[in-house]
């Protein structure tokens, strides 16, 4: 059986803890190379996972003709750059979210992908969560009618990552690009991916470098300067061409409880997650139906899907045009917050 040969760029947390276990569970792919700006880290990563090649640059990795596809796991400001280089080298691309650190860079990367004609999947594993996938299936079957209102939350009481995550020059932004992107994309996907047209939002960095004791944090690799100049909270409303609206809120740090929630409201029915419950009518009476889509690991499902698309040429679930629309919404949030008014996308 032909296997897709993968080269990973970036040997940090997401590659180590999420992507490599998913590749280990996929019998149609093998990781044959890894690159990292820190060669020692790349070599340690390769030794740990039995990868034959370790490089200190993207250029060296892309020169390896054995590689079919590139998995982009760098800092946010490297996503578009690596995507462009991989596309020009004719490699298929799985790019971790966000697509880029700005809309400008995302559009440049999209142009490179489209010109090269390679497969592209944006890494938003929430689309592969069995609950979310079932909701989208029910939407496509007409279960909810037209979704006209949705709201989603991802609030951490104290959960600001360390290292590069809080440095705007490297990360591009804070929880909006780090965790809100998952909830916004999942809600948008379950709404049927309507075209976004307007955004009104606010972001702030009120708690900053807090000194709270007794908490655990995601440990990011340090970067030069290690600034704490990203937002730690954001909220707003995204309007769509079909008249629907999505309210969102996200925080790395806030003086309130940890909270995750998504609700969609349609003309025929609505749905909440965790647990998955469909609100509608049955035989003329109100009904609350709890559904169990079964188990499934989102990263494993995402990577298996990407590999199948490379092998078959089938369209990916999060193609490059949707990756750009998502980046457009994220950029709109920051633009609206900076200008203090609603912005048109």
N, C-alpha and C positions, 0 to 999 in steps of 0.2 A: 504494500500500500504506500502510495506517495505521501510523504510528510512535508508540511510547510516548514521551511527553515527560517527561524526567527533570529533577528539581531535586536537586542535590547539596548537602548541608549538611556543611561541613568541607572546606577546601581544602589539607589536609596531605598527608603521605606516601602513605597508602593510596589516597586519591582520585587523586593524581597518578600514582603508579607502578603501580597495579593496576587500579583501576576505569576510568579514562579510556581506557587502551589496550584494555580489554575492550569498552567502548562503541563505540570506533572500529571494532572488528571485528564489531559487531552492526548489521545493516542494518534492524532493526525498531525501533530506539530512537535518540533524539537527546537530548543534554543541552542544555537550553534556559536553565538558570539555576544559579547557585552562590551559596551564602551562607557567610560566615565572620565570626567576631567581629572579625577584622582585615580591614577593608574593602579596604585596599591589597592584601592577599594574595588576596582574592576577585577583585579587578579584574585582578591579574596572572594568576591562574588562568584567568579568562574570556578574556583577551587571548591567552594561550598556546594555548588549545584552541578558540578561535572560538565562545565561548558568548555569546549576546546579552545576558544579564542577570546582574549581580553585585549582591549585597545584603550588608548588615552584620548582618542578623538573620533568624532563622527566620520570624518573623511576616511580614516583607516578602516573603520567598520564597513562603510559603504563600498569600499574597494574590494571587499570579499565577495566574489561572484557566487558563492554558495548560498548567500542570503536571499530569500524570497520576499521577506516582509520585515518591517522595522516597527518596534514597539517603543513609543516615545514616553519615557518616564522621567524626564528632566524637571528642573525648576520651571515654573510657569513661563518665564521669559525666554525659555529655549524651545517651547513647544512648536511655535510657527517656524522657527529657523530650522529645526531638525526635520519637520514635515516637508518643508520646501526642498531641503537637500535630498531627502529620501525620495521624493517624487521625481526630482531631476535625475536620480540614479535609477528610476524605473522600479522602485520597491513599493510594495503595498504597505499601508500604514494603519496602525492602531495608535491613536494619540490620546493620552490621558487628558481628562478635563482639567482646566478649561482649554478650549481650542488654542487660545493665545492670551497674551497679557493685554491686548487691545483689539478693537475691531479692525483697525488699519492693518495690523499684522495678520489677523485672521483672514481678511480678504486677499492678502498677498499669498497666503498659504493655499486658500481655495483655488486661486488661479493656477498655481503650480500643480495641484492635484488634478484639476480638470484638464489641463494641457497634457499631463502625462498619461491620463486615462487609467490610473491605478485605483485599486480598491482603497477605500478610506472608511474607518469607523472611529467616531469619537467615543472615548471611554467614559460613558455614563452608565455604570452597571445597574442603576435603579430601573432602567428600561427592561432589564432581564429578571428583576425581582418577580417571583411567581405571582404575587398579589397584583402588582402593577400590570404585568403582562395579561393577566386574566381580565382586569378592568378594561384595558384597551380592547381586548377581544369582545367583551360584552358591549362596549361602545360601538364597535364596528358592526355588531349585529343589531344595533338599534335599541338596546336595552334601556338606555338613559334618555333617548331622544336627543335634543340639542343641549349641550352643556353651555350654560350662560354665565355661571358664577363658580369660582373655585377659590380656595384659600389653603395655604400651606405654611407650616412653621418648622423651623429647626433651631431651637434655642438651647444653648449650653449655658449653664450658670457660671462655671469657670472651666474653660476648655481651650484657651488660646494656645496654639502650638508654639514651640520654641524655634530658634534658628531663622532660616530664610523666609518662613511663612509670614512674618510680620514686617518684612522689608519690602516696601512698595516697589522699589526699583527692580527687585528680583521676582516678587510674587505677583505684582500687578494690582493686588487688592487683598482684602482680608476674607472674612467669612462669606461675602457675596460670591467670590470666585472659588472658595474652598468647599463650603458646605451648602450654601443656598442654591448653588448651581444644581446640585442633585435634586433638591425638592422642586425647584422651579422647572427643571427639565422633566421630571417625572409627572408633575401636574399637567404641564403643557402637552406631554405625550398622551396622557390619559384623556385630555380634552380633544384630541385628534389633531394636534399641531396646527391650530389656526394661525394666520399671519399676524404677528405683533405689529402694532401701529403707533402706540403712545405709551409713555412711562412717566409716572410721578413717584419720586422716592426720596428718602433721606438716609444718610449714613453718618456715623459718628465714632469717635475713639474716646469714649468717656472713662473707661476703667483702665485702659492701657496696660502698662507693665505692673500688674497687681502683684502683691506679695502674699497671697492667700496660702496658708499651709495645708498640708494633708490632702492634696489633690494630685491626680495623674494627668499628664499632658502628652500629646504626640510630640516626639522629639525630632525636630527638623535639623538638618545639617547646617552648621553655622555658615554665614556668608560674610564677605567684607562689609564692615561697618555695623552689621546686625542692628539696623534701625527698628523702632517700633512705631511705624508711621502709617500703617494700614488702618482701616476701620475695624472696630470690634463689634459693631451692630449695624444692621440695615433693615429697612422696611419700606414697603410701597405697593403700588398697584400697576399692573400691566394690562393694557387694553388691546383687544384684538379686532381685526377687520370685521369679523362676524358679529360684533357687539358684545362678546364675552369679556369678562374681567377676571384677573387672577390677583388676589392679595397675597403678599408674602412677608415673612419676617425671619430674620436669622441673627444669631449672635454667637460669638466665641465667649463672651463674658457679659452677664447681665444680672441684676439683683432680683432674680425670680427663679422659679423652678426649671430644671431641665424639661424640655417639652418638644415632642415631635408629633405632627398632626397634618393630615391632608383630608379635605372634604371637597367633593364635586357635586354640583347641583344641576340637574337637567330637567327638561320639560316632561319627561316620562318617569324619571327616577333619579336617585342620587346615591352616593357611595362614600363611605369613610374607610380608612385603612386602620389596621392594628387594633382590633381584628377587622377583617374585611367584611363589611356589612352593606347590603344593598337596601335602600329605602324606596319603596314603591307602593303599589296597590295590587291586591289579588282578590278576584271575585267581588270587586267593589269595596273592599276593606283595606285599610292601611296594612302594610307588611314590612317586616324587618327580617331580611334573609342573611344569615351568616354563612359565608362560603369559605371552604378550605381548599386552596389550590394545590396543596401539597408542598413538600420541601424542595429546595433548590438553592444552590449557591450562586449568587449573582455574577461574581467574577468568573467562575467556571463556565457558566452559561454564556457570558459575553465573549470570552475568548474562544470557546467552541464555535460560536456563531461566526466570529471573524474568520477563523480558519476555514470553516465550511464555505464562506463567501469567496475566499481566495481560491479555493479548489474548484468551485462550481461557477464562479462569475455572477452569482446571485447578488442583488442589491443588499447593502447592509442596513441594519435597523436605524442607525444614526449616521446618515450620509453627510457629505461635506456641506451641502446647502443648508441642512438643518443645524449643523454645527455653527455655521455663520449666523443664522437667525437667532440661535441661542446666545452667541457672543454679542449680537446686536442688542438683545434685551439686557444683558449684563452691562454693556457699555452705556445703555440708556439710563440704567440705575445710577451709575456714577455721574453721568452728565447732568441728570436731573438734580441730584444732590448738590453738585458743584454750582449749578446755576440758580438753584432755589425755585425751580418751576417745572412744570410738566414739559417733556420734550417729545417731539415727533421722531419716529425711527425711520 
